Amino acid sequence: MGWQDAVAISVVFGAAVYLSSLGWKGLIGGRSSGCGSSCGKCSSGAEASGAGQPEQVVSIGLGRVGAGRQASALQDRDS
């Protein structure tokens, strides 16, 4: 067995250990005090409730498609 085989085997072994540790943490659950726990101790808890957020000024996206057609339909209906 050459040095390249030893390196390849150790890389595969390390990856297997890493993936098994991720799986173990996923099954057991680990600590749930991360940012997704909504504990309210950090700023993300306040942001999730909507407190202290500025008013939305600009929206990027399609917005209301066909708004011009709706306005003309309302004008036709009123006349």
KATAZI-V545078 format. One record per pair of residues at least 6 apart in sequence whose C-alpha atoms are under 6 Angstrom apart, sorted by the first residue. I is the first residue (numbers start at 1). J is the second residue. Records with the same first field share a line. If there is no record, write none. Layout:
I: J  J
//
This chain:
38: 45
//
